[in-house]
């Protein structure tokens, strides 16, 4: 294990013996899953423009800007969170605050760079005061996220947090009830892994090991356990 990766795991509070087996899924600049000219560019541009001008729900009246998504449009792994926060609303990119910095370290610990996965949210506008998105707001954005999933065609979706998991899987079960189960996205059949949101880990750092247990199989095989 190189010193940089060891540092990532140490920052996350994970013992380094758990790292075995990650090397096989490292991506290189020549990886066919990297960004390329054949990534449905016009469709992506049209979808991004539609999101940017969206006024389907009341969140459009309070946002600074929409937060579309970021990363490799042909990624093996797609990460879906809940909604933009204040930092994301200002910068227009998902997971850029403290929780986003931790998510980046988690991605790196898996042997990927942040730009090698695709990151999006259930809703594309910040709910006031960082409250959970309401049902009509989720419904208004549902087609946008569904189209992103269809365009990326990831091998696996990682749902971080209860709001993301419940809306992706159409369930009322908690993260604790969904962790470690073989789950699939009902519309596409893509495997879904459920784990805790990085913001929760900032409040409860002792739970970081559970996230590693949830995601370690992705690092080894590209598929959930």
C-alpha positions as CSV (number, residue, x, y, z in Angstrom):
1,X,0.0,0.0,0.0
2,X,1.5,3.4,-0.9
3,X,1.8,6.1,1.7
4,X,-0.9,8.4,0.2
5,X,-3.6,5.7,0.3
6,X,-2.6,4.8,3.8
7,X,-3.1,8.4,4.8
8,X,-6.6,8.4,3.3
9,X,-7.6,5.4,5.4
10,X,-6.0,6.8,8.5
11,X,-7.9,10.1,8.0
12,X,-11.1,8.1,7.8
13,X,-10.2,6.2,10.9
14,X,-10.0,2.8,9.2
15,X,-7.3,0.2,10.0
16,X,-5.1,-0.3,7.0
17,X,-5.5,-4.1,6.9
18,X,-9.0,-3.6,5.5
19,X,-7.5,-2.2,2.3
20,X,-6.4,-5.6,0.8
21,X,-7.6,-6.2,-2.8
22,X,-8.2,-2.6,-4.0
23,X,-5.5,-2.4,-6.6
24,X,-7.3,-4.6,-9.2
25,X,-9.9,-1.9,-9.9
26,X,-7.6,1.1,-10.3
27,X,-8.4,3.2,-13.4
28,X,-5.8,4.5,-15.7
29,X,-5.9,7.4,-18.2
30,X,-6.6,4.8,-20.9
31,X,-9.6,3.3,-19.0
32,X,-12.5,2.9,-21.4
33,X,-14.8,4.2,-18.6
34,X,-13.1,7.5,-18.5
35,X,-14.6,10.7,-20.0
36,X,-14.7,10.6,-23.8
37,X,-16.2,12.2,-26.9
38,X,-18.8,9.4,-27.1
39,X,-20.5,10.2,-23.8
40,X,-23.8,11.4,-25.2
41,X,-22.6,15.0,-25.0
42,X,-25.6,16.7,-26.6
43,X,-28.1,14.7,-24.4
44,X,-26.2,15.8,-21.3
45,X,-26.1,19.4,-22.5
46,X,-29.8,19.4,-23.1
47,X,-30.6,17.8,-19.7
48,X,-28.3,20.3,-17.9
49,X,-30.0,23.2,-19.6
50,X,-33.4,21.9,-18.6
51,X,-32.4,21.5,-15.0
52,X,-30.8,25.0,-15.0
53,X,-34.1,26.6,-16.1
54,X,-36.4,24.4,-14.0
55,X,-39.3,26.0,-12.1
56,X,-41.3,22.8,-11.4
57,X,-41.4,23.3,-7.7
58,X,-41.1,26.0,-5.0
59,X,-37.3,25.4,-4.5
60,X,-36.7,27.3,-7.7
61,X,-37.7,30.5,-5.9
62,X,-35.1,30.2,-3.1
63,X,-32.1,28.7,-4.8
64,X,-29.0,30.6,-5.9
65,X,-28.5,28.1,-8.7
66,X,-29.3,24.5,-9.6
67,X,-26.8,21.7,-8.7
68,X,-26.8,19.3,-11.6
69,X,-24.1,16.7,-11.0
70,X,-20.4,16.1,-11.6
71,X,-17.9,13.5,-12.6
72,X,-17.3,10.8,-15.2
73,X,-20.4,10.5,-17.4
74,X,-19.5,6.8,-18.0
75,X,-18.6,6.0,-14.5
76,X,-18.7,2.5,-13.0
77,X,-20.0,3.9,-9.7
78,X,-22.7,6.6,-9.4
79,X,-23.1,8.2,-6.0
80,X,-26.5,9.7,-5.1
81,X,-27.1,12.0,-2.2
82,X,-30.0,13.9,-0.8
83,X,-29.9,17.6,-1.8
84,X,-27.5,20.5,-2.2
85,X,-26.5,22.4,0.9
86,X,-25.4,26.0,1.3
87,X,-21.9,25.4,-0.2
88,X,-23.3,23.5,-3.1
89,X,-25.9,26.1,-3.7
90,X,-23.2,28.8,-4.0
91,X,-20.8,26.7,-6.1
92,X,-23.2,24.8,-8.3
93,X,-21.5,21.4,-7.6
94,X,-22.6,18.5,-5.3
95,X,-20.7,17.6,-2.2
96,X,-18.3,20.5,-2.0
97,X,-18.6,21.3,1.7
98,X,-17.2,19.4,4.7
99,X,-19.3,16.4,4.0
100,X,-18.1,16.5,0.4
101,X,-14.5,16.6,1.5
102,X,-15.1,13.5,3.5
103,X,-16.9,11.8,0.5
104,X,-13.8,12.6,-1.6
105,X,-11.6,10.8,0.9
106,X,-13.9,7.8,0.9
107,X,-13.8,7.7,-2.9
108,X,-10.0,7.9,-2.8
109,X,-9.8,5.2,-0.2
110,X,-11.7,2.9,-2.7
111,X,-8.9,3.5,-5.2
112,X,-10.7,6.1,-7.3
113,X,-10.3,9.8,-7.9
114,X,-13.4,11.9,-7.4
115,X,-13.6,12.7,-11.1
116,X,-13.8,8.9,-11.9
117,X,-17.2,8.5,-10.3
118,X,-20.5,10.4,-11.0
119,X,-22.1,12.3,-8.2
120,X,-25.6,13.6,-8.2
121,X,-28.5,14.4,-5.7
122,X,-32.1,13.4,-5.5
123,X,-33.1,17.1,-5.9
124,X,-31.2,19.7,-7.8
125,X,-32.0,22.8,-5.6
126,X,-31.2,23.5,-2.0
127,X,-34.1,23.2,0.4
128,X,-34.3,26.2,2.8
129,X,-32.4,25.7,6.0
130,X,-31.1,22.4,4.7
131,X,-34.4,20.7,5.5
132,X,-35.2,17.3,3.9
133,X,-36.8,17.7,0.4
134,X,-40.5,17.3,0.4
135,X,-42.4,14.8,-1.7
136,X,-43.5,17.2,-4.4
137,X,-39.9,18.5,-4.7
138,X,-38.6,15.0,-5.1
139,X,-41.3,14.2,-7.7
140,X,-40.4,17.3,-9.6
141,X,-36.8,16.2,-9.9
142,X,-37.3,12.5,-10.4
143,X,-37.1,12.5,-14.1
144,X,-33.9,14.4,-14.1
145,X,-32.2,11.9,-11.8
146,X,-33.7,9.0,-13.8
147,X,-32.2,10.4,-17.0
148,X,-28.8,10.9,-15.4
149,X,-28.8,7.2,-14.4
150,X,-29.8,6.2,-17.9
151,X,-27.1,8.2,-19.4
152,X,-24.3,7.1,-17.0
153,X,-25.4,3.5,-17.0
154,X,-23.3,2.7,-13.9
155,X,-22.5,-0.8,-12.7
156,X,-23.6,0.2,-9.2
157,X,-25.4,3.1,-7.5
158,X,-24.3,4.1,-4.0
159,X,-27.1,5.8,-2.0
160,X,-25.7,7.9,0.8
161,X,-28.2,8.7,3.5
162,X,-31.8,7.8,4.2
163,X,-33.4,10.3,1.9
164,X,-31.4,9.1,-1.1
165,X,-32.0,5.4,-0.3
166,X,-35.7,5.7,0.4
167,X,-36.4,7.6,-2.8
168,X,-34.2,5.5,-5.0
169,X,-35.6,2.3,-3.7
170,X,-39.1,3.5,-3.0
171,X,-39.1,2.3,0.6
172,X,-39.6,3.7,4.0
173,X,-36.8,1.5,5.5
174,X,-34.0,3.2,7.4
175,X,-30.3,3.1,6.3
176,X,-29.6,0.7,9.2
177,X,-32.3,-1.7,7.8
178,X,-31.0,-1.4,4.2
179,X,-27.3,-1.7,4.8
180,X,-25.7,-5.0,3.7
181,X,-28.6,-6.1,1.6
182,X,-28.7,-7.0,-2.1
183,X,-30.8,-4.2,-3.6
184,X,-31.7,-3.0,-7.1
185,X,-33.0,0.3,-8.5
186,X,-36.6,-0.6,-9.4
187,X,-36.6,1.2,-12.8
188,X,-33.2,0.1,-14.2
189,X,-32.3,-3.1,-12.2
190,X,-28.9,-1.5,-11.4
191,X,-27.5,-2.8,-8.0
192,X,-27.8,-0.3,-5.2
193,X,-25.5,-0.1,-2.1
194,X,-26.9,1.9,0.8
195,X,-24.6,3.5,3.4
196,X,-24.5,6.5,5.7
197,X,-24.3,10.1,4.5
198,X,-20.9,11.8,5.0
199,X,-22.6,14.5,7.0
200,X,-23.8,11.8,9.5
201,X,-20.2,10.6,9.7
202,X,-19.0,14.0,10.6
203,X,-21.4,14.0,13.6
204,X,-20.7,10.3,14.4
205,X,-17.1,9.6,13.3
206,X,-17.2,6.2,15.0
207,X,-19.5,4.9,12.2
208,X,-16.9,5.4,9.5
209,X,-15.9,1.7,9.7
210,X,-19.5,0.7,8.8
211,X,-19.2,2.7,5.6
212,X,-16.0,0.9,4.7
213,X,-17.7,-2.4,5.4
214,X,-20.5,-1.3,3.1
215,X,-18.2,-0.3,0.3
216,X,-15.2,-2.6,0.5
217,X,-16.7,-5.1,-2.0
218,X,-17.1,-2.3,-4.6
219,X,-13.4,-1.7,-4.4
220,X,-12.6,-5.4,-5.0
221,X,-15.2,-6.3,-7.6
222,X,-17.1,-3.2,-8.8
223,X,-20.3,-4.8,-7.4
224,X,-22.0,-4.9,-4.0
225,X,-21.6,-7.8,-1.7
